[in-house]
Amino acid sequence: MPVTTPGESYMVFDPNLSSLNAEQLRCVQELIISRPAVGKISFHGKTDCTDLNLERLVRLEIGEVNVYPEPGMKPPPGVSVDHF
C-alpha cells in the first residue's frame, strides 16, 4: 500500500504489508521498499515486520538510502525494534 507524505512521492512495500496477517508479518521473505523515481532497498531473507513503522525507519531520497535516520533510533545487534 502506498504511503504518501505531502510534497513527496509514496513508498511501496513488496509484499504489500497491509495485506498480511500477524503470522505472515513475523516472517516476511525478501522485503523490498521502493519509492518511484527514487530507488529501492531490499532486505534479503526473513524480516519480522511486526509493529514496525517502516515509513519512519527507512528514508529513500534521490542518491541516498537511510535506515534508522533519527539519532538514537538504531538498536544494538540482536535487539528488536518493535518499540518504534
Secondary structure as GFF3:
##gff-version 3
##sequence-region A 1 84
A	DSSP	beta_strand	12	14	.	.	.	ID=ss1
A	DSSP	three_ten_helix	17	19	.	.	.	ID=ss2
A	DSSP	alpha_helix	22	25	.	.	.	ID=ss3
A	DSSP	beta_strand	28	35	.	.	.	ID=ss4
A	DSSP	beta_strand	39	47	.	.	.	ID=ss5
A	DSSP	alpha_helix	54	57	.	.	.	ID=ss6
A	DSSP	beta_strand	58	61	.	.	.	ID=ss7
A	DSSP	beta_strand	64	67	.	.	.	ID=ss8
###
